[in-house]
Amino acid sequence: MDQTRKMWASAAVVGVIVAGGASIAAAASAGKLDQVAKETRAVVEKASPSPTTSEDDIVVSHDVNPDPRAVIDYWTDQRMQDAQPMPMPVVSAGEVEVRE
């Protein structure tokens, strides 16, 4: 058997293996997504935008860090050592509403 024929035969075998693997991965991930959706009972609701705006609907934005160099200059080695971590938020049972 000449080299070209061997190369094409090898390419065909590799192609079949890759196609089979891709189809198995797609089937597995599709089944896994359905399983996760059933386990979490996640519901996505689409709400239409309200035609009126209230004070609660207004968003104000501003740059949190307009000068990155100032942050680098501020956080010296001593300030990094003295820094205290922010407390982690705690959610108690019953505070979160789960809709089905």
N, C-alpha and C positions, 0 to 999 in steps of 0.2 A: 504494500500500500504506500503510495507516495505521500510526501509531507503535507501537501495542500489538502488532500483528502482527509488525512488525520486531523488537520486543524479544523476543517469544517465539521467533522464528526464530533470533535471535542466541543466546538462552539454550540452545536445543536444540543448536546447533553447538558451543558452548562445553562443554556437558555431554558430548557425544560425544567431543570432544578430551580432556577430563579423564579420562573413563572409559577411553579407549584408552591414554592415558599411564600411568594407574594399573595397568592390566593388563600393560603392557609392563614397567613398573618391577618389578612383583611377579614376573613370569616371569624377568626378568634377575637379580633378587636371589636367587631360589630356585636358579637355576642356578649362580650365583656361590658360594652357600653350599655346595652339593655339591662344586664344584670345589675350594674351600678345604679342605674336609674330606678330600678325596682327597689333596691336596698335603701337608697337614700330618700325615696319618694319626693325627689326634687320636682318642683313645679315652676315653670317660667310663665309669668303673666305679662302680657303686653298691654300697656296702658296708653291711651291716646293722650297727646298733649292737651293741657287745658287751655281754652281760648283766652282766659283772663289771667292776669298775673297779680300776685299779692306780694306783700313785703317779704314773705317767707320764700318766694320764688326767685328773688333777686340774688345773683351771685356776684361777689366782688372779688377780684383777684389782684394780686400784686406779686412782685418778685420776692421770693423768700431770701434768696442769696444773690443780690445784684453784683457783689464783688467777692469772688472766690479767694483772691489774694488776701483780703482782710480776715477771712476765716483761717487761712493757713498761718497768718501772723498771730492771730488770737490764741490758737491752741498750741501753747508752748508745752514742753515736756512736763513742767511742774503742773500746769493746768490739767493736762491729761491724767496725771497721777492723782490729782485731787478730785477729779470728776466723779459724780455719783450717778448711777444708772437711773433712768426713769422707771417708775413702778409699772409693772405689767398689769394690763386691765384684767379684771376678774369678772366672769359671768357666772351667776348662780343658776341652778336649775329653776325653771319657771319664768326666767326673765326673757327668754327667747320664745316667740310664738312660731310654731311649725304648722303650716297649712297643708292640707291634703287636697 
